[in-house]
């Protein structure tokens, strides 16, 4: 899962990035509204943490432009402003949630998981696909109740496949969602991660759709 952190205060931006990476997310950052708008337009993100008081372009303007341009990624607004009418303005502009500074990092992570969960149509933090259970709160995967040991990139690839179970996901899309903007994106490495996952998951769980990508198939746990 790839998150865009839009925050002009360097210390807080660093703390958010550190906490998100520790929770298994890929993180990109922007320190002003202009850079944020550009990144949100040209890159793919699973969610955005958006401060309102930004230089160059304020957060609400960034959000309004994204929505006008058809960008639908979930957005969690972070702000020191605690006026109810500003919260209403943020939600009306297209925000999905609102968190007032200062906040506890665990609450932020929980709200972020909830946003991503709703996008994927999941009712709880535990995602199920046949015998596979992914606990997104604990970043833990089990198969038939047995813990599965995964590398960071394997976990990220499986997360995207499980979020879109039954859908065909291209190598390019997987690459965009597990690597930050400044990373060396080699879509061929996706094949390596898929091969490793296939060795660890029940046979037939990941299907190759020739010329298109990969699909996570629901396998009957029985």
QUIHUBEL-V369921 format. One record per backbone hydrogen bond with DSSP energy under -1.0 kcal/mol. NH is the residue of the N-H (numbers start at 1). CO is the residue of the C=O. If there is no record, write none. Layout:
# QUIHUBEL-V369921
NH&CO ; NH&CO
This chain:
# QUIHUBEL-V369921
3&26 ; 4&47 ; 5&28 ; 6&49 ; 7&30 ; 13&9 ; 14&10 ; 15&11 ; 16&12 ; 17&13 ; 18&14 ; 19&15 ; 20&16 ; 21&17 ; 22&18 ; 23&19 ; 24&21 ; 25&20 ; 26&1 ; 28&3 ; 30&5 ; 33&55 ; 36&32 ; 37&33 ; 38&34 ; 39&35 ; 40&36 ; 42&38 ; 43&39 ; 46&2 ; 47&2 ; 48&74 ; 49&4 ; 50&76 ; 51&6 ; 54&52 ; 57&55 ; 59&52 ; 62&58 ; 63&59 ; 64&60 ; 65&61 ; 66&62 ; 67&63 ; 68&64 ; 69&65 ; 70&67 ; 71&66 ; 76&48 ; 77&97 ; 78&50 ; 79&99 ; 87&83 ; 88&84 ; 89&85 ; 90&86 ; 91&87 ; 92&88 ; 93&89 ; 94&91 ; 95&90 ; 96&75 ; 97&75 ; 99&77 ; 101&79 ; 108&104 ; 109&105 ; 110&106 ; 111&107 ; 112&108 ; 113&109 ; 114&110 ; 115&111 ; 116&112 ; 117&113 ; 118&114 ; 119&115 ; 120&116 ; 121&118 ; 122&117 ; 127&134 ; 129&132 ; 132&129 ; 133&142 ; 134&127 ; 135&140 ; 136&125 ; 139&135 ; 140&135 ; 142&133 ; 143&146 ; 144&131 ; 146&143 ; 148&141 ; 155&151 ; 156&152 ; 157&153 ; 158&154 ; 159&155 ; 160&156 ; 161&157 ; 162&158 ; 163&159 ; 164&160 ; 165&162 ; 166&216 ; 167&164 ; 169&214 ; 174&170 ; 175&171 ; 176&172 ; 177&173 ; 179&175 ; 183&180 ; 185&183 ; 189&186 ; 193&189 ; 194&190 ; 195&191 ; 196&192 ; 197&193 ; 198&194 ; 199&195 ; 201&197 ; 205&202 ; 207&215 ; 209&213 ; 212&209 ; 213&209 ; 214&169 ; 215&207 ; 217&205
